[in-house]
Amino acid sequence: MYKENSEFQGAKQYVLDQELASIVNISMKLEMPLLLKGEPGTGKTMLAHAIAENLNMPLIVLNVKSSMKLVEALYQYDTLTRLNDSRFGDSKRDVSDINEYIKMGKIGQAFCADKRTVLLIDEIDKADTDFQDDMLDVLDQMQFDIIETDKTIPAIHRPVIIITSNAKRDLSDPFLGRCNFHHIAFPDPKMMRKIIGVHFQEIDTKLAQNAIDSFYTMREIDGIEKKPATRELINWIRALNADPDFRAKDLVKGKLPFLGVLFKKSPDYERAKNIASRRRMF
């Protein structure tokens, strides 16, 4: 059970550095949202899962879309179901009671939960500035109004709020001013070796090191639009392990099979394949 003075200390499959642990814990103490930036694959989203696991708290995820309106994240009024109930009269719901047709959105669910939750607001940079600023107004006040019922919904427990951004769009100054901030850099090879060790506890040392070295070499190819991230490396190692004909020393010789596991866009794949071919990697 979550205790009010608990501190985040990492999770089984999340390698945590001390700087990140400190900003998570101070954000919880100050009751401020924590804004995480970094390229895809740096573990921004997984951090919220790790906090929920470590502190035994429910996780609620709001996946932000470009067309999303704030009210959708707060609640939805199901007018269509109410209309159908009114027309056909075969529902157990009381048509005269609008509350029967109010469904909480992700922020509403976090506010109404009977225990403190972790609220992950994923990829906030997809939303426009009005959505961002209005959302933080709600999170500051810890309450919102349901217009249809003239009812105010206060938060029973203030959630731990993690907000991620891939930096595809600039965030407003008021938004940035109301969050704590941390940039998660892409893991260096030493940190990546720790991450791989968590996911593959009995991995051959040579395979791990050779795969990591080859992975970072392929990430540095000029002109790559979507560089392979940590999850691609993990899946690549799985693929290598699943191939009975693969040998770890082949990586040293420049033989890199399954490039389609690392590169997910056709131009990137073709560029990597051509460069690998010129270097006699096949």
Stockholm file with secondary structure:
# STOCKHOLM 1.0

chainA/1-282         MYKENSEFQGAKQYVLDQELASIVNISMKLEMPLLLKGEPGTGKTMLAHAIAENLNMPLIVLNVKSSMKLVEALYQYDTLTRLNDSRFGDSKRDVSDINEYIKMGKIGQAFCADKRTVLLIDEIDKADTDFQDDMLDVLDQMQFDIIETDKTIPAIHRPVIIITSNAKRDLSDPFLGRCNFHHIAFPDPKMMRKIIGVHFQEIDTKLAQNAIDSFYTMREIDGIEKKPATRELINWIRALNADPDFRAKDLVKGKLPFLGVLFKKSPDYERAKNIASRRRMF
#=GR chainA/1-282 SS CCCTTCCCCCBTTBCCCHHHHHHHHHHHHHTCCEEEECCTTSSHHHHHHHHHHHHTCCEEEEECCTTCCHHHHHEEECHHHHHHHHHHCCCSSCTTCGGGGEEECHHHHHHHCSSCCEEEEECGGGSCHHHHHHHHHHHHHTEEEETTTTEEEECSSCCEEEEEECSSSCCCHHHHHTSEEEECCCCCHHHHHHHHHHHCTTCCHHHHHHHHHHHHHHHTCTTCSSCCCHHHHHHHHHHHHHCTTCCHHHHHTTCCCCHHHHCCSHHHHHHHHHHHHHTTCC
#=GC SS_cons         CCCTTCCCCCBTTBCCCHHHHHHHHHHHHHTCCEEEECCTTSSHHHHHHHHHHHHTCCEEEEECCTTCCHHHHHEEECHHHHHHHHHHCCCSSCTTCGGGGEEECHHHHHHHCSSCCEEEEECGGGSCHHHHHHHHHHHHHTEEEETTTTEEEECSSCCEEEEEECSSSCCCHHHHHTSEEEECCCCCHHHHHHHHHHHCTTCCHHHHHHHHHHHHHHHTCTTCSSCCCHHHHHHHHHHHHHCTTCCHHHHHTTCCCCHHHHCCSHHHHHHHHHHHHHTTCC
//
